[in-house]
Amino acid sequence: MNRIVLGALVALALAGLGTFWWEGRAQVERAAPPPEPLATTEVLPELPPSEPGDMVGPAPPEASELTREQRRFFRYDRNRDWRITRTEMLSSRTDAFRKLDKDGNNLLDFEEWAVATVTKFEGADADGDNRLTPAEFATTAPKPRRKPRCAC
């Protein structure tokens, strides 16, 4: 209790001291003479007129629209070489890890999680070269879910 009372008294004292300091500073600034105007003898040059006439600027670059599958492919293909390595595939699979941990205790070993991902990767890698082409990667797409009808 004593600490609370002492803290309140110190806070009030500091607030009062700050108020007196602020008011005293305002009195000093009111008595100060106004600043002298700056004497400028330099003449600024005029700006040239801004009339482009017949000039035409370059055309803006056109953005190509990616398909849904291409966007999904590039989320995994970090270096944009049109091949997904095993390392690239495993680097973004943290959500899948959480899905495999059924009881939510985070005790799923990385090796157990990696087995499912490597199995999926090897199942999609038809030619066995440890790289997925866009066509091979398309086989790993999740099945589309049906949206439930409105239950209004």
C-alpha positions in Angstrom: 0.0 0.0 0.0 2.8 2.4 0.9 4.4 1.8 -2.5 1.2 2.8 -4.3 0.8 6.0 -2.3 4.5 6.9 -2.7 4.2 6.2 -6.5 1.2 8.4 -6.8 2.8 11.3 -4.9 6.0 11.0 -7.1 3.9 11.0 -10.2 1.9 14.1 -9.1 5.2 15.9 -8.2 6.7 15.1 -11.6 3.6 16.3 -13.4 3.6 19.6 -11.4 7.3 20.1 -12.0 6.8 19.5 -15.8 3.9 22.0 -15.9 6.0 24.8 -14.2 8.9 24.1 -16.5 6.6 24.2 -19.6 5.0 27.5 -18.5 8.4 29.1 -17.7 9.8 28.1 -21.1 6.7 29.6 -22.8 7.4 32.9 -21.0 11.0 33.0 -22.2 10.0 32.3 -25.8 7.3 35.1 -25.8 10.0 37.6 -24.8 12.4 36.5 -27.6 12.8 39.0 -30.5 11.5 37.8 -33.9 14.0 36.2 -36.2 15.7 38.5 -38.8 14.5 37.9 -42.4 17.1 36.2 -44.6 18.5 38.4 -47.3 18.6 36.5 -50.6 20.3 38.2 -53.6 20.4 35.1 -55.8 18.0 35.0 -58.8 16.6 31.6 -59.4 16.6 30.5 -63.1 13.3 29.9 -64.7 12.2 26.3 -65.4 11.9 25.3 -69.0 8.3 24.8 -70.3 6.9 21.3 -70.0 5.4 20.6 -73.3 6.2 17.1 -74.7 4.9 17.8 -78.2 4.8 14.7 -80.3 7.0 12.6 -78.0 5.6 9.2 -76.9 7.0 7.2 -74.0 7.7 3.5 -74.1 4.8 1.1 -73.7 4.4 -0.5 -70.3 5.4 -4.1 -70.1 2.6 -6.6 -70.4 2.0 -9.1 -67.6 1.3 -12.6 -68.6 -1.6 -14.2 -66.8 -0.5 -17.5 -65.1 -2.9 -20.4 -64.9 -3.8 -21.7 -61.5 -1.6 -24.7 -62.0 1.4 -22.6 -63.0 1.0 -20.4 -59.9 0.9 -23.6 -57.7 4.0 -24.9 -59.6 5.9 -21.7 -59.0 5.1 -21.7 -55.2 7.4 -24.8 -55.1 9.9 -24.0 -57.8 11.9 -21.4 -55.9 14.7 -20.9 -58.5 12.4 -20.8 -61.5 14.3 -23.5 -63.5 11.0 -25.3 -64.4 12.0 -28.3 -62.2 11.1 -29.0 -58.6 13.8 -30.7 -56.7 13.1 -32.8 -53.6 14.5 -30.0 -51.4 12.2 -27.5 -52.9 9.2 -29.8 -52.4 10.0 -30.5 -48.8 10.7 -26.8 -47.9 7.1 -25.8 -48.0 5.4 -28.7 -46.4 5.0 -27.5 -42.8 1.2 -27.4 -43.1 1.3 -31.1 -44.1 3.3 -31.8 -41.0 0.7 -30.3 -38.9 -2.0 -32.4 -40.6 0.0 -35.6 -39.9 0.2 -34.8 -36.2 -3.2 -36.1 -35.4 -3.1 -35.7 -31.6 -1.6 -32.2 -31.7 1.3 -32.9 -29.4 4.1 -32.1 -31.9 5.8 -35.5 -31.3 5.7 -36.6 -35.0 9.3 -37.3 -36.1 10.6 -35.4 -39.1 11.5 -38.8 -40.7 7.9 -40.0 -40.3 6.6 -36.8 -41.9 9.2 -36.9 -44.7 8.3 -40.5 -45.6 4.8 -39.3 -46.7 6.2 -36.4 -48.6 8.9 -38.4 -50.3 6.4 -41.1 -51.2 4.2 -38.4 -52.8 7.2 -37.0 -54.6 8.4 -40.4 -55.9 4.8 -41.3 -57.0 4.7 -38.1 -59.1 8.2 -38.5 -60.5 7.4 -40.8 -63.4 10.8 -40.9 -65.1 12.7 -41.3 -61.8 15.2 -38.4 -62.3 14.4 -36.8 -58.8 12.9 -33.8 -60.5 9.3 -33.0 -61.3 8.4 -31.4 -64.7 5.2 -29.3 -64.8 3.3 -32.3 -66.2 4.5 -34.6 -63.4 3.8 -31.9 -60.7 0.2 -31.5 -62.0 -0.5 -35.1 -60.8 0.1 -33.9 -57.2 -2.7 -31.3 -57.3 -5.2 -31.7 -54.5 -8.6 -32.8 -55.5 -11.1 -29.9 -55.7 -13.5 -29.7 -52.9 -17.2 -29.1 -53.4 -18.4 -26.0 -51.8 -21.4 -26.6 -49.5 -24.6 -25.0 -50.5 -25.9 -22.1 -48.5 -27.8 -23.4 -45.4 -29.8 -20.2 -45.1 
